[in-house]
Structures are given as C-alpha cells and as structure tokens.
Amino acid sequence: MALHPKVIDLTLDRVWRLLEAMGNPQDRLPPVIHIAGTNGKGSTLAMVRAGLEESGAAVHAYTSPHLARFHERIRLAGNLIDEDALTDVLDRCYRANGTDPITYFEITTVAALVAFAETPADYCLLEVGLGGRLDATNVIAKPALTVITPVDLDHQQFLGDTLTEIAGEKAGIIKRSVPCVVGPQHDESMDTIEEVAQRLGAPLLAHGQHWHVSEERDRLIYQDETGLLDLPLPTLPGPHQIFNAGMAIAALRYLGKDEAACEAAVTKPYWPARMERLTAGALVDLAAPAELWLDGGHNPAAGRALAATLSALPPRPTHLICGMLNTKDIVGYLRPLTEVSDNLMAVSIPGETNTVPAADTAAAARTVGIAADTADDVQTAIATITKTTPNARILICGSLYLAGHVIRENQK
C-alpha cells in the first residue's frame, strides 16, 4: 500500500513497465476471457468457470476485491493460490519493480499474471478491477473472448458522469476481431459498445439480438442461432442472475461447450456475498432463529437488483444492516430498498478510512423513507434486531468491504 500515494491511478504505463521486467507473462497465458461491466462481472465469471470446469478444463481466475483473504483473488488451475506461491511471486514483482511507483492493484495484477503464466491451464478468466480501458488487466493483445456485463453509474469520479462515458471505458477491453458477449444495456451504453466494436471489427454476441434468455415456468430458457436450452434456474439468487447466466451461456456456447457445461454454469457456481444466505457460523448463531443474508452490492443498480431479489422471497420482516464507503451513491443505492425493508441499522465499516459514519448512513436512509438507527458494530445490530423481531430476515449489505468483515467475524 506504500508503493504509490494514490490507491487508484488509472494508467497502464506502470503496468507495462513491470510486465516487461517480469518477462511479459501476459503473452504466455492460456486462452483469456476478459470480463468488464458495472454489475454482474463476478457472478458471470463464476458461472463461466463452473461451466468450463464441468467440461474438464483447468481454469485460472482473477477477481477483485477479496472478501476475507487476499488469496481469493488468484485461482490457479482451479485452486486458490497458496501462501508460499503468493509470497514468492509478490516478492519477485516487488524486486523487479524496485523503487518505482506502482499501485497495490497494479503490482498484484502483474503477480497474478506471472503465476498464471507459470502454471498450466486451459483457460484464464480475468475480471476488470475498475473501468476497462486503463485497468491493469487490459494488457492481453488477443483474448479468446471479451464480455461486457450491464453498464450503469458507478465510480463516476474515475470513469465519467454519463453512461456514454462509462460505457466507453468498459468497451476499452474490446480487441480487434475478437468476439464480445454483451449483456443487457441501456441504449446509450449499447450505442457506444457497438461503435467501438464496429471500429475494431469485433463481432458482438449481444443480448436481445444474438441471444435471448428468460424465466419460464421456473426454468431458464436460453436461445441463440444454434438452438434452445431448457435449464434449471440459477442457484445464485435474484432475478438478475438470469441475465448473468445468459452471458455465461453465450460465452460457453461460443467456446464450443455442450449443454452439460451450460447447465453446470447455472447450477454449480459459488460466488460469496452476492445475496448469500449464511447458514453456519458465529453470527448465524447470534441471529438464530432469524435468517441472515449477506450482499456486497453498493451502487444504484445493485440496490435495484437487491430489491427485486427480496421481493421474490417469501414474506418476512426484513431488516437491513448497512455500511458503505464515501465514494458511493448512498441515497441511490438505498432508494430501491424502501419498499422491501422494515428498518435499517447503520454501521461504520471497521478498519476502513473511507467508511461513511453510521450516523450519516442512517440519515441517508431516512431521506428515502426507511426508518433507521445506528449500531456500534454488526453484532450489536443483530442482537438489537432479534430482540424485538426474532423471526426477522436480516440482510447485511452496502459494501464488499463490510461483507469481508462479516465473513471473517462469522468464521470465528
């Protein structure tokens, strides 16, 4: 963290320099699937990985941020990187970088690419950290496939204030002649993506044009020019996962995978803290008999998806425990949750200098019509809720950093 004064500094110059010093590992990777977008990147990646692994492939995966341990970011041929391998590759990158400035995300991304290049696998899945065009992962000259999940407003201070500007940054991962799977988009975003793809001669596999997905009679129906698939609904909860599954299936079909791989994509992925029902652990025991759920979404689109997911669950008193970072649109995130929550207990995120104070989160909740109070920590919030509403549905939400803290606390 001390390597560069800015946590986020979008440029590729420092990355290219260190990659060169490390022997250009980005040129020695197995076929790469590169995934950008505002929401759904991680879930889509998890589904693609499940499908590829069902087909017998060994798959590298790079995701961010981590929740409980950094090692979650780097998966080598199916397994999380171990402590010795992580220490070794980071030490080598640190020595090669010398005294030159480089951000935390940049040096760890280079370390991941080195680890991937040195470990045999059949595919490499790369999730963009922020944006796309100037993200540290955008160093693959010829990926096998790119994917752009739904684009929405988030990180405006880095990516621009309009959907057109943000979509332009996300579309920066499109490469000449490389097909790109595109999820559902606002018209402005789609126009931008199509313009970039046309300029680069990159074929699009776009939702609503080249493939369609829907829920019909508790089944997932997917159709493209090669035919129709009738599959189980995704095990990852929420209506939005239908579209994430559609993108994953479109990617798998392009890669030549069969129906069994597509079914595994919807039935076998694991992606924590995305509307995850916690079923065991210290916090679960504290909450019992209340339900305890965890979600790391943090922007207005995530708030809308969360509200739709809650609306589809059996009716139950719903109480939010919410903590957010000061870089997020708190009111925009909370507004969709007004109709699906009974009240909100605001907390500050432990150990995060950019946390919104609990009192400010509570005030934001009240402005959109959610009754709100504060708690010193998650444990106190759970105890307060269950004391008055023992049969509650408790959802801890608002930040992946809060979700990581909860996972660690629940494992104690």
ChimeraX attribute file (.defattr): number of C-alpha atoms within 10 A of each C-alpha:
attribute: neighborCount
match mode: 1-to-1
recipient: residues
	/A:1	10
	/A:2	10
	/A:3	16
	/A:4	13
	/A:5	11
	/A:6	13
	/A:7	14
	/A:8	15
	/A:9	15
	/A:10	19
	/A:11	13
	/A:12	16
	/A:13	11
	/A:14	17
	/A:15	23
	/A:16	17
	/A:17	15
	/A:18	22
	/A:19	23
	/A:20	12
	/A:21	14
	/A:22	18
	/A:23	11
	/A:24	17
	/A:25	20
	/A:26	23
	/A:27	14
	/A:28	14
	/A:29	22
	/A:30	20
	/A:31	17
	/A:32	22
	/A:33	22
	/A:34	26
	/A:35	29
	/A:36	33
	/A:37	26
	/A:38	22
	/A:39	23
	/A:40	25
	/A:41	24
	/A:42	24
	/A:43	20
	/A:44	29
	/A:45	28
	/A:46	24
	/A:47	32
	/A:48	29
	/A:49	29
	/A:50	25
	/A:51	29
	/A:52	24
	/A:53	20
	/A:54	19
	/A:55	16
	/A:56	10
	/A:57	16
	/A:58	18
	/A:59	25
	/A:60	29
	/A:61	25
	/A:62	24
	/A:63	20
	/A:64	19
	/A:65	16
	/A:66	15
	/A:67	21
	/A:68	17
	/A:69	10
	/A:70	15
	/A:71	15
	/A:72	18
	/A:73	20
	/A:74	27
	/A:75	21
	/A:76	23
	/A:77	20
	/A:78	16
	/A:79	14
	/A:80	16
	/A:81	19
	/A:82	13
	/A:83	10
	/A:84	8
	/A:85	11
	/A:86	18
	/A:87	12
	/A:88	13
	/A:89	17
	/A:90	19
	/A:91	13
	/A:92	13
	/A:93	19
	/A:94	18
	/A:95	10
	/A:96	16
	/A:97	20
	/A:98	11
	/A:99	9
	/A:100	12
	/A:101	14
	/A:102	26
	/A:103	21
	/A:104	15
	/A:105	21
	/A:106	24
	/A:107	22
	/A:108	21
	/A:109	25
	/A:110	25
	/A:111	26
	/A:112	27
	/A:113	27
	/A:114	23
	/A:115	23
	/A:116	26
	/A:117	20
	/A:118	13
	/A:119	13
	/A:120	15
	/A:121	18
	/A:122	16
	/A:123	22
	/A:124	26
	/A:125	24
	/A:126	27
	/A:127	25
	/A:128	25
	/A:129	22
	/A:130	23
	/A:131	26
	/A:132	27
	/A:133	22
	/A:134	21
	/A:135	26
	/A:136	25
	/A:137	27
	/A:138	24
	/A:139	19
	/A:140	19
	/A:141	13
	/A:142	16
	/A:143	22
	/A:144	19
	/A:145	23
	/A:146	25
	/A:147	30
	/A:148	29
	/A:149	23
	/A:150	23
	/A:151	28
	/A:152	22
	/A:153	20
	/A:154	24
	/A:155	17
	/A:156	16
	/A:157	8
	/A:158	14
	/A:159	22
	/A:160	16
	/A:161	13
	/A:162	15
	/A:163	22
	/A:164	20
	/A:165	17
	/A:166	25
	/A:167	31
	/A:168	24
	/A:169	23
	/A:170	30
	/A:171	28
	/A:172	18
	/A:173	29
	/A:174	30
	/A:175	24
	/A:176	17
	/A:177	16
	/A:178	18
	/A:179	21
	/A:180	28
	/A:181	24
	/A:182	30
	/A:183	26
	/A:184	19
	/A:185	20
	/A:186	13
	/A:187	11
	/A:188	14
	/A:189	23
	/A:190	22
	/A:191	15
	/A:192	20
	/A:193	24
	/A:194	17
	/A:195	14
	/A:196	20
	/A:197	22
	/A:198	14
	/A:199	11
	/A:200	14
	/A:201	15
	/A:202	19
	/A:203	17
	/A:204	21
	/A:205	20
	/A:206	21
	/A:207	19
	/A:208	13
	/A:209	10
	/A:210	14
	/A:211	22
	/A:212	20
	/A:213	22
	/A:214	17
	/A:215	16
	/A:216	10
	/A:217	8
	/A:218	10
	/A:219	15
	/A:220	21
	/A:221	19
	/A:222	22
	/A:223	17
	/A:224	17
	/A:225	8
	/A:226	8
	/A:227	8
	/A:228	13
	/A:229	17
	/A:230	14
	/A:231	19
	/A:232	15
	/A:233	22
	/A:234	24
	/A:235	13
	/A:236	23
	/A:237	18
	/A:238	19
	/A:239	19
	/A:240	18
	/A:241	21
	/A:242	22
	/A:243	24
	/A:244	29
	/A:245	31
	/A:246	29
	/A:247	31
	/A:248	27
	/A:249	31
	/A:250	30
	/A:251	25
	/A:252	21
	/A:253	16
	/A:254	15
	/A:255	12
	/A:256	10
	/A:257	17
	/A:258	15
	/A:259	17
	/A:260	13
	/A:261	25
	/A:262	28
	/A:263	23
	/A:264	23
	/A:265	29
	/A:266	29
	/A:267	19
	/A:268	19
	/A:269	20
	/A:270	17
	/A:271	15
	/A:272	19
	/A:273	23
	/A:274	23
	/A:275	22
	/A:276	18
	/A:277	17
	/A:278	17
	/A:279	12
	/A:280	11
	/A:281	14
	/A:282	15
	/A:283	21
	/A:284	19
	/A:285	13
	/A:286	16
	/A:287	23
	/A:288	16
	/A:289	14
	/A:290	21
	/A:291	19
	/A:292	23
	/A:293	20
	/A:294	26
	/A:295	22
	/A:296	23
	/A:297	24
	/A:298	25
	/A:299	25
	/A:300	21
	/A:301	20
	/A:302	24
	/A:303	22
	/A:304	19
	/A:305	20
	/A:306	26
	/A:307	20
	/A:308	17
	/A:309	17
	/A:310	23
	/A:311	16
	/A:312	11
	/A:313	10
	/A:314	6
	/A:315	10
	/A:316	16
	/A:317	15
	/A:318	20
	/A:319	25
	/A:320	26
	/A:321	25
	/A:322	28
	/A:323	32
	/A:324	31
	/A:325	22
	/A:326	14
	/A:327	15
	/A:328	19
	/A:329	18
	/A:330	22
	/A:331	18
	/A:332	19
	/A:333	21
	/A:334	29
	/A:335	20
	/A:336	20
	/A:337	24
	/A:338	17
	/A:339	12
	/A:340	20
	/A:341	22
	/A:342	17
	/A:343	22
	/A:344	27
	/A:345	28
	/A:346	32
	/A:347	28
	/A:348	25
	/A:349	26
	/A:350	14
	/A:351	10
	/A:352	12
	/A:353	10
	/A:354	12
	/A:355	21
	/A:356	21
	/A:357	17
	/A:358	22
	/A:359	17
	/A:360	18
	/A:361	28
	/A:362	24
	/A:363	18
	/A:364	20
	/A:365	26
	/A:366	19
	/A:367	13
	/A:368	15
	/A:369	15
	/A:370	22
	/A:371	17
	/A:372	22
	/A:373	19
	/A:374	21
	/A:375	20
	/A:376	14
	/A:377	17
	/A:378	24
	/A:379	16
	/A:380	14
	/A:381	25
	/A:382	27
	/A:383	17
	/A:384	15
	/A:385	23
	/A:386	20
	/A:387	12
	/A:388	9
	/A:389	16
	/A:390	17
	/A:391	17
	/A:392	22
	/A:393	24
	/A:394	26
	/A:395	24
	/A:396	29
	/A:397	26
	/A:398	29
	/A:399	23
	/A:400	24
	/A:401	23
	/A:402	28
	/A:403	25
	/A:404	20
	/A:405	17
	/A:406	21
	/A:407	20
	/A:408	14
	/A:409	15
	/A:410	17
	/A:411	12
	/A:412	8
